[in-house]
Amino acid sequence: MTASNSPALEEAAQQLKQLRSGFELLAQTQITAAALGQQARAATALFQSLPPRYEEVLLNLLDRLESSALFTEESCSFSQKGLLDNLQLWADKAQRQLVS
């Protein structure tokens, strides 16, 4: 994909920016994992601008994040901080993919 000012690419970039904001809000416990999941699942322009694997990976991370919210940190097999770190890594890779 080439970087351009196409409306679809601009919308995808805006949705990625909103997701990054959502990741930060979740880290600050200002939104729930379920709310972030809803926001991410609605980012259709972003998913259409990325290879299909990106959507699969993001939804898998969000599913684990939503599941982890049901348990205390000690009883969960993965940490919420680790998942948030992986979401940031996903966003960084998605950003590079959008501009390449």
N, C-alpha and C positions, 0 to 999 in steps of 0.2 A: 504494500500500500504506500502511496506517496502522500506526503503532507500537502493538503490543499485547504482552501476555504470553502469546501463544499458544505452545504447545510447539514448533511448527515454526519460528516466528520466533526463539525462544530458541535452538534448535539451530543455526539459520543464523548467528546472532550468535556463538555459541560456535565454530563452524567458521571464521568469518572471523577471530576472535581467534587461533585456532590457526594459521591461514595466516600472519597477521602475524608470529607467533612464528617460524614456519618461514622467513619471509623474512629475519628477523634472524639466525637460526642459519646460514642459507646465507651471508649477508654475512660472518659470522664464521668461515666454513668449518667449521662444526661438523656440518653435514649436506651431502649431495650434492644436485645439481640433480635427479637421478633420484628421490631420496627425497622432495624437495619436490613434484615432479610427481605422485608416487603419492599423497601427502597431499592435494594439491589435487583430483585426479581423484576422490577419495573424498568430497569435500565436497558430496554430493548435495542435502542440505537447503538449503545456501547457494544452489546453482544454481537450485533450484526456487523460491526466494524472490526471485530477481533476474530481470530481463528476459533472454531467451535470449542476447542479444549479449554479456552479461558473461562467460558461460561460454566463448564463442567467443574473445573477446579474451584471457582468462586462459590458455586452453589454447595459443593462438598464442604468447604470451609465454613460457610454460613450454617449448614445443617449441624455441624459439630459445635459451632458457637452457640446456636440455639439450644442444643442438647446440654451443653455445659452450664447454661444458665439455670437448669433445673436442679443442679447439684451444688454442693459446697465445693470449694477448690480442692479440699483433701479427698473427697470421694470421687472426683472426676478423673478419668484416665488421661486427660490433656488439660493444659492450663489455658485460661482465657487470655492471659498475656501472650502466650505462645501463638495462639490463634490470631490475635490482633497483629502480632509481628508478621505472621504469614500473610495476612490481608494487606498489610503495607507493602510487603514484597510483591504480592500479586499486582497491586496498583502500580508499582514502579515498572514492572514488566509490561503491563498493559499500556502504560504511558509511552514506553519505548516503542511498542508495537504500533501505536497510533501514529507516531511521527516518522516511522521508518518507511 
